[in-house]
């Protein structure tokens, strides 16, 4: 893959990046991707950027006829009919970017998936974690192709198949009911068909699809008139994509970009998924992909959180996976712990934990497949809410965890970017520190090691090196008296701490209210020492709050080139400057969104942080 699925940029205006050579915004053109012709359109001007993938019918196979039907026929006249902009409200304009996917390989999904991957790799970066910006539609047989793409039919494994928030199924064929029920969840779906359609796209087949989709969903059976027959024709298709409707009930463009208030929230009492006949509150062996795993899901209701835990090398299956923490906490069916964390009065977390033994050494494709299978066979959970996803590793399992997260060996897992916290316990050294540094930005990390670990491959210095490579909010604990043993691992995952500073379970589910925090790289054994988050006396900004700019000053060293990074409260990087000389800089904030910002200045082995408000 040329691009990871989560890019820490949010672009509100479109600009030239790597679209077709010589592309002029506001025009619809033929774009040959991977040797196959596609249609491409990008609206001119500024606004909130949205992406639509549009799968054509069977007869539209290349650029000679892909503009025959809607929505492409709206865009073929360089803005005379439509300029590709949707006004959601005064001062709130959507700019559309549309890839047309003709029928070019029947229902063989691999070429379609690779073309979509290439499309996302070549357009200007966009934050794919904001699923509300991504939409997919299909016409006639294109309906089946886009549902096959979304459901990973034929195991094409495109990492982008999970990012779409809305679907439009227009005059489609009947689809598999189980696939629709599963794939349509956590999306908004609209099914549209003409009353006089027939044959393979009879209205009853669209109704079957609609009935098997998850809520929220909409159904339109378009009626014929004395002058136009709503059949398998442009009367139906042009009406579906018409620009004339004035609200989200009559205009599919407004509906796609609406901020939905009717979406069904994820269930608070998970009650399905996992191994056959699973009993909540028990830890069991779950065999899939030919390998054994541990599985636990807490009983009862609460806010659901997922933990993926990689074991050490000695644990290769489920014969002994419960002898160490965190798995040993769950082995007694709730006597020791029921897997529920009380974050506050009336605020309970219910944990769902997948244990991954060392069942494939460092073959990361196996772990990628295992995590994908797990997340697709438990009760559906919104993967765009990254605060609900956590990952941990013990001993050499830390290396496997980070290999998976950083896409080492090009494992291209669509889920590797959903995790908000990492815990690395008793790690060994790594040869991918640069990848770890890049991935760890905007996330929270806790590194834990026994100060007396005498194992030659996992000395405390390995965790110190690992900690130093991390970015984001990070902590390190060197536990006094802890070795490469259960004393260290049980302490890390202990239930005894009363708050997020001394209990990892509370820490995982308690994101900081503001700012990133840094901790000393050489703390006293057994204690993590925090530096001030809102300014350590060495980095200052004036004015603060600021409007269009702020003057930064810090205790810099002569001759050092500093790097300045500005992140928002969600951890997204909003601005980066490299090669800044001296110890002052006027920071331009004119293009940065209002709100709390977190400024980091680093260089010459130093790092300074500051919390800044933009008004």
Secondary structure as UniProt FT lines:
FT   TURN            21..22
FT   TURN            25..26
FT   STRAND          28..33
FT   TURN            34..35
FT   STRAND          36..42
FT   STRAND          48..55
FT   TURN            58..59
FT   TURN            63..67
FT   TURN            70..71
FT   HELIX           72..74
FT   TURN            76..79
FT   STRAND          85..89
FT   TURN            90..91
FT   STRAND          92..101
FT   TURN            106..107
FT   HELIX           109..122
FT   TURN            128..129
FT   HELIX           131..133
FT   STRAND          134..139
FT   HELIX           141..150
FT   TURN            151..152
FT   HELIX           153..155
FT   TURN            159..162
FT   STRAND          166..170
FT   HELIX           177..183
FT   TURN            184..186
FT   STRAND          188..194
FT   TURN            195..196
FT   HELIX           199..201
FT   HELIX           203..211
FT   STRAND          217..222
FT   TURN            226..227
FT   HELIX           234..240
FT   TURN            248..250
FT   HELIX           252..257
FT   TURN            276..277
FT   TURN            280..281
FT   STRAND          283..288
FT   TURN            289..290
FT   STRAND          291..297
FT   STRAND          303..310
FT   TURN            313..314
FT   TURN            318..319
FT   TURN            321..322
FT   TURN            325..326
FT   HELIX           327..330
FT   TURN            331..334
FT   STRAND          340..344
FT   TURN            345..346
FT   STRAND          347..356
FT   TURN            361..362
FT   HELIX           364..376
FT   TURN            383..384
FT   HELIX           386..388
FT   STRAND          389..394
FT   HELIX           396..405
FT   TURN            406..407
FT   HELIX           408..410
FT   TURN            414..417
FT   STRAND          421..425
FT   HELIX           433..439
FT   TURN            440..442
FT   STRAND          444..450
FT   TURN            451..452
FT   TURN            456..457
FT   HELIX           460..469
FT   STRAND          473..479
FT   TURN            480..481
FT   HELIX           486..492
FT   TURN            500..502
FT   HELIX           504..508
FT   TURN            521..522
FT   TURN            525..526
FT   STRAND          539..542
FT   STRAND          549..554
FT   TURN            558..559
FT   STRAND          562..568
FT   TURN            569..570
FT   STRAND          573..580
FT   STRAND          584..588
FT   TURN            590..591
FT   STRAND          595..603
FT   TURN            604..605
FT   STRAND          606..614
//
